[in-house]
Amino acid sequence: MPILPERLHLGDTVGIIAPASAPPDPKAIDQSLLVISELGFKPKLSRNARKRWGYLAGTDRERASDLMEMFCDRKVKAIICVRGGYGTARILPLLDYRKIRENPKIFVGYSDITSLHSAFLKKSNLLSFHGPMLASDFIKDNYPQFSRDSFVKILTEARPPGSICQGYTGKTVSILRRGRVSGQLVGGNITLLCASLGTPYQPDFRGKILFFEDVDEVPYRYDRCITQLSNAGVLQQVTGIAVGLCESEDPKAKTAKEYRQTFEDVLKDRLLHLKVPVVIGLPFGHVPFNATLPVGGRVTLDAIKGDLILDHAVVK
């Protein structure tokens, strides 16, 4: 079992970092600080969070230093990313995974932050959270109560969170292959998972339940990612697959002279032969309805009812 971080209490200090790209609008940092305060916590901004270095939020060493300072600061009880973008893989060799393991705390983000989730689980045995970020999600108008409730519940209650679909009214969930399986959850953004293959930060897929999502990718690119996982021999090791709300449209499909597959066509073609339970359209990903998921947590994939159930406490 991975190391569980301590749960959040109202009034706790929450560290804010930008380990990948900077938000397009610098004002998003100030809005992020306000969001943390409105949630009932004390925000602490990392020293380099406002910096820009090309498409990155500061140099690699600055961003790595910010992350390590937050992990080593005893007053900080959780760390939340401002946004993803690009760049977290660049700081992986600069982190002290022993210190991270010795100072376990809540860490939240998704998209490019997948690189950190994979590294923390592999190198520090720390459970972390694939969940909403500040500039990407919380500061936006009409941010769904569903996503906010999922975030707060999972990080503040030391008991099994249950179904990730609780309170979700969308009609997006469907079952690709029936079955029910329990195990450890690994995954994140599928492009970043592929980028981890062959590196020291590649997740262990053996006997795991894989979840993945992505955004702004046409179907054949999902095919390419799934095929890469298959060619690497890791896709055949998982016991179940949960697919999020992946926005996938091919703008040339209607006018193309050649046949184009849909995203669901790709999933059927590339996943059904694995003969493991598969649920698609679950509420997580680069979408407003983004449930918080424990990377490394024990879950049940219910491909009979169409759900992903967090059946163990993920904070202590």
C-alpha positions as CSV (number, residue, x, y, z in Angstrom):
1,M,0.0,0.0,0.0
2,P,1.2,3.5,-0.8
3,I,1.8,6.2,1.9
4,L,-1.4,8.1,2.6
5,P,-1.1,11.9,3.3
6,E,-2.9,13.5,6.3
7,R,-6.3,14.9,5.5
8,L,-6.9,18.7,5.2
9,H,-8.6,20.6,8.0
10,L,-10.2,24.0,7.7
11,G,-7.6,26.7,8.4
12,D,-4.7,24.5,7.1
13,T,-2.0,26.0,4.9
14,V,-2.1,25.0,1.3
15,G,0.9,25.5,-0.9
16,I,0.4,26.8,-4.5
17,I,3.0,26.0,-7.1
18,A,3.4,26.2,-10.9
19,P,5.6,23.2,-11.8
20,A,4.9,23.3,-15.5
21,S,3.6,26.3,-17.5
22,A,2.6,29.7,-16.2
23,P,-1.1,30.8,-16.6
24,P,-1.6,33.0,-19.7
25,D,-3.0,35.8,-17.5
26,P,-0.8,36.7,-14.5
27,K,-3.9,37.8,-12.6
28,A,-4.8,34.1,-12.4
29,I,-2.3,33.7,-9.6
30,D,-4.1,36.3,-7.4
31,Q,-7.4,34.7,-8.2
32,S,-6.0,31.3,-7.2
33,L,-4.9,32.7,-3.8
34,L,-8.5,34.0,-3.3
35,V,-10.0,30.6,-4.2
36,I,-7.9,28.8,-1.5
37,S,-9.1,31.4,1.1
38,E,-12.7,31.0,0.0
39,L,-12.4,27.2,0.5
40,G,-11.4,27.9,4.1
41,F,-7.6,27.4,3.9
42,K,-4.5,29.6,4.1
43,P,-2.8,30.0,0.8
44,K,1.0,30.1,0.5
45,L,2.4,31.0,-2.8
46,S,5.8,29.5,-3.9
47,R,8.5,32.0,-4.4
48,N,8.9,31.4,-8.2
49,A,5.2,30.9,-9.1
50,R,4.9,34.3,-10.8
51,K,8.0,33.7,-13.0
52,R,8.1,33.0,-16.7
53,W,10.8,31.2,-18.7
54,G,9.6,30.8,-22.2
55,Y,6.7,28.4,-22.1
56,L,7.6,27.4,-18.5
57,A,6.9,29.0,-15.1
58,G,10.5,29.6,-14.3
59,T,13.6,27.5,-14.9
60,D,13.7,23.8,-14.1
61,R,15.7,24.4,-10.9
62,E,13.3,27.1,-9.8
63,R,10.2,25.0,-10.3
64,A,11.9,21.9,-8.7
65,S,13.0,24.1,-5.7
66,D,9.5,25.4,-5.2
67,L,8.1,21.9,-5.1
68,M,10.7,20.6,-2.6
69,E,10.3,23.7,-0.4
70,M,6.6,23.0,-0.1
71,F,7.1,19.3,0.7
72,C,9.7,20.2,3.4
73,D,7.6,23.0,5.0
74,R,5.9,21.5,8.0
75,K,3.2,24.2,8.0
76,V,2.1,23.2,4.5
77,K,-0.5,20.4,4.6
78,A,-1.3,20.2,0.9
79,I,0.1,21.3,-2.5
80,I,-2.1,22.3,-5.4
81,C,-0.8,23.2,-8.9
82,V,-1.9,26.4,-10.6
83,R,-2.1,24.7,-14.0
84,G,-0.4,22.0,-16.3
85,G,0.8,22.8,-19.7
86,Y,4.3,21.5,-20.2
87,G,7.4,21.0,-18.2
88,T,7.0,18.7,-15.2
89,A,9.0,15.9,-16.8
90,R,12.0,18.2,-16.9
91,I,12.2,18.6,-13.2
92,L,11.8,14.9,-12.2
93,P,15.6,14.3,-12.0
94,L,16.0,17.3,-9.8
95,L,13.7,16.1,-7.0
96,D,14.6,14.5,-3.7
97,Y,12.2,11.5,-3.5
98,R,13.5,10.4,-0.1
99,K,12.5,13.8,1.4
100,I,9.2,13.6,-0.3
101,R,8.6,10.2,1.1
102,E,9.6,11.4,4.6
103,N,7.2,14.4,4.3
104,P,4.1,13.0,2.7
105,K,1.3,15.4,2.0
106,I,-1.6,16.0,-0.3
107,F,-0.5,16.8,-3.9
108,V,-3.1,17.7,-6.5
109,G,-3.1,18.3,-10.3
110,Y,-3.7,16.7,-13.6
111,S,-2.7,16.9,-17.3
112,D,1.1,17.5,-17.5
113,I,1.2,16.9,-13.7
114,T,0.7,13.2,-14.5
115,S,4.5,13.0,-14.7
116,L,4.7,13.9,-11.0
117,H,2.0,11.5,-10.0
118,S,3.8,8.7,-11.7
119,A,7.2,9.7,-10.2
120,F,5.8,10.1,-6.6
121,L,4.2,6.7,-6.7
122,K,7.2,5.0,-8.2
123,K,10.0,6.7,-6.3
124,S,8.4,7.7,-3.0
125,N,5.5,5.3,-2.7
126,L,3.2,8.3,-2.1
127,L,-0.4,8.4,-3.1
128,S,-1.3,11.7,-4.8
129,F,-4.4,13.2,-6.4
130,H,-5.4,13.6,-10.1
131,G,-7.8,16.5,-9.6
132,P,-8.7,20.1,-10.4
133,M,-6.2,22.9,-10.5
134,L,-6.6,26.5,-9.6
135,A,-6.2,28.6,-12.8
136,S,-7.4,25.7,-15.0
137,D,-10.6,25.0,-13.1
138,F,-11.4,26.7,-9.8
139,I,-11.2,30.3,-10.9
140,K,-13.4,29.8,-13.9
141,D,-17.0,31.1,-13.9
142,N,-19.7,28.6,-13.1
143,Y,-17.2,26.0,-11.9
144,P,-19.4,22.9,-11.2
145,Q,-20.4,22.2,-7.6
146,F,-19.8,18.5,-8.4
147,S,-16.1,19.0,-9.0
148,R,-15.7,21.2,-5.9
149,D,-17.6,18.7,-3.7
150,S,-15.5,15.8,-4.9
151,F,-12.3,17.7,-4.3
152,V,-13.2,18.8,-0.7
153,K,-14.7,15.4,0.3
154,I,-11.8,13.3,-0.8
155,L,-9.2,15.5,0.7
156,T,-10.9,16.3,4.1
157,E,-12.6,13.0,5.0
158,A,-10.6,10.0,6.3
159,R,-13.1,7.4,5.1
160,P,-13.9,5.6,1.8
161,P,-15.2,8.3,-0.6
162,G,-17.3,5.9,-2.6
163,S,-18.6,6.4,-6.1
164,I,-16.9,9.2,-8.2
165,C,-20.2,9.6,-10.1
166,Q,-22.1,10.7,-7.0
167,G,-23.9,13.9,-7.9
168,Y,-23.0,13.6,-11.6
169,T,-26.1,14.0,-13.8
170,G,-24.4,13.7,-17.2
171,K,-25.4,10.8,-19.5
172,T,-21.9,10.1,-20.7
173,V,-21.0,6.9,-18.9
174,S,-21.1,3.6,-20.9
175,I,-19.7,0.1,-20.6
176,L,-17.4,-1.2,-23.3
177,R,-16.8,-4.6,-21.7
178,R,-18.7,-5.9,-18.6
179,G,-17.1,-7.1,-15.4
180,R,-16.1,-5.9,-12.0
181,V,-12.5,-5.7,-10.6
182,S,-10.7,-4.2,-7.6
183,G,-7.2,-3.1,-7.4
184,Q,-4.7,-0.1,-7.3
185,L,-5.5,2.8,-9.5
186,V,-2.7,4.2,-11.8
187,G,-2.8,6.5,-14.8
188,G,-3.6,10.1,-15.8
189,N,-3.0,11.9,-19.1
190,I,-2.4,9.2,-21.7
191,T,0.2,11.3,-23.6
192,L,2.3,11.7,-20.4
193,L,1.9,8.1,-19.5
194,C,3.4,7.2,-22.9
195,A,6.2,9.7,-22.4
196,S,7.1,7.9,-19.1
197,L,7.7,4.5,-20.8
198,G,11.3,3.4,-20.6
199,T,12.2,6.0,-17.9
200,P,12.8,5.4,-14.2
201,Y,9.4,7.1,-13.6
202,Q,7.3,4.7,-15.5
203,P,4.4,3.4,-13.4
204,D,4.1,-0.2,-12.5
205,F,1.0,-1.4,-14.5
206,R,1.0,-5.0,-13.3
207,G,-2.4,-6.0,-11.9
208,K,-3.5,-2.3,-11.8
209,I,-6.6,-0.5,-12.9
210,L,-5.6,2.0,-15.5
211,F,-7.4,5.3,-15.9
212,F,-6.6,7.8,-18.7
213,E,-7.8,11.0,-20.4
214,D,-6.6,13.6,-22.8
215,V,-7.9,16.7,-24.6
216,D,-7.8,18.2,-28.1
217,E,-6.7,14.9,-29.7
218,V,-8.2,13.4,-32.8
219,P,-9.1,9.7,-32.7
220,Y,-6.0,8.4,-34.5
221,R,-3.7,10.0,-31.9
222,Y,-5.5,8.2,-29.1
223,D,-5.0,5.0,-31.2
224,R,-1.3,5.9,-31.4
225,C,-1.0,6.3,-27.6
226,I,-3.0,3.1,-26.8
227,T,-0.9,1.2,-29.4
228,Q,2.3,2.5,-27.8
229,L,1.2,1.2,-24.4
230,S,0.4,-2.1,-26.0
231,N,3.6,-2.3,-27.9
232,A,5.5,-1.6,-24.7
233,G,3.7,-4.6,-23.2
234,V,2.2,-2.7,-20.3
235,L,-1.4,-2.5,-21.5
236,Q,-1.7,-6.3,-21.3
237,Q,-0.8,-6.1,-17.6
238,V,-3.8,-4.1,-16.4
239,T,-6.9,-5.7,-14.9
240,G,-9.4,-3.0,-15.9
241,I,-9.6,0.4,-17.7
242,A,-11.5,3.6,-16.8
243,V,-11.7,6.2,-19.5
244,G,-12.6,9.8,-18.7
245,L,-14.4,12.5,-20.6
246,C,-12.0,12.8,-23.6
247,E,-12.9,15.6,-26.0
248,S,-12.0,14.0,-29.4
249,E,-13.2,15.4,-32.7
250,D,-11.7,15.2,-36.1
251,P,-12.5,18.5,-37.9
252,K,-11.7,16.9,-41.3
253,A,-13.9,13.8,-40.8
254,K,-17.0,15.1,-42.6
255,T,-15.1,16.2,-45.7
256,A,-12.4,13.5,-45.8
257,K,-12.5,11.1,-48.7
258,E,-11.1,8.3,-46.6
259,Y,-12.8,6.5,-43.7
260,R,-12.3,8.1,-40.3
261,Q,-12.9,6.3,-37.0
262,T,-14.6,7.8,-34.0
263,F,-13.0,7.9,-30.6
264,E,-15.3,5.1,-29.5
265,D,-14.4,3.1,-32.6
266,V,-10.7,3.4,-31.5
267,L,-11.5,2.3,-28.0
268,K,-13.4,-0.8,-29.1
269,D,-10.7,-1.7,-31.6
270,R,-7.8,-1.3,-29.3
271,L,-9.2,-2.3,-25.9
272,L,-11.8,-5.0,-26.3
273,H,-9.3,-7.8,-27.1
274,L,-7.7,-7.3,-23.7
275,K,-10.8,-9.0,-22.2
276,V,-10.8,-6.8,-19.1
277,P,-13.7,-4.6,-17.8
278,V,-13.8,-1.2,-19.5
279,V,-15.9,1.8,-18.6
280,I,-15.8,5.0,-20.7
281,G,-17.1,8.5,-20.3
282,L,-16.5,8.8,-16.5
283,P,-16.5,12.3,-15.0
284,F,-12.8,13.2,-15.0
285,G,-10.3,14.9,-17.3
286,H,-9.9,18.2,-19.1
287,V,-13.6,19.0,-18.5
288,P,-15.6,21.0,-15.9
289,F,-16.9,17.8,-14.4
290,N,-13.5,16.6,-13.1
291,A,-13.7,14.2,-10.1
292,T,-10.7,14.0,-7.8
293,L,-9.0,10.5,-8.1
294,P,-6.3,8.9,-5.9
295,V,-3.3,7.8,-7.9
296,G,-2.2,4.7,-6.1
297,G,-5.5,4.3,-4.2
298,R,-7.5,1.1,-3.9
299,V,-10.6,1.2,-6.1
300,T,-13.3,-1.0,-7.7
301,L,-14.1,-0.6,-11.4
302,D,-17.8,-1.6,-11.7
303,A,-18.4,-2.3,-15.4
304,I,-21.8,-3.7,-14.7
305,K,-23.3,-0.5,-13.2
306,G,-20.8,1.8,-14.9
307,D,-18.9,3.4,-12.1
308,L,-15.5,3.8,-10.4
309,I,-15.7,3.4,-6.7
310,L,-13.1,4.6,-4.2
311,D,-13.6,1.9,-1.6
312,H,-10.8,2.7,0.8
313,A,-9.8,5.9,2.7
314,V,-7.2,7.9,0.7
315,V,-6.2,10.3,3.5
316,K,-5.6,9.6,7.2
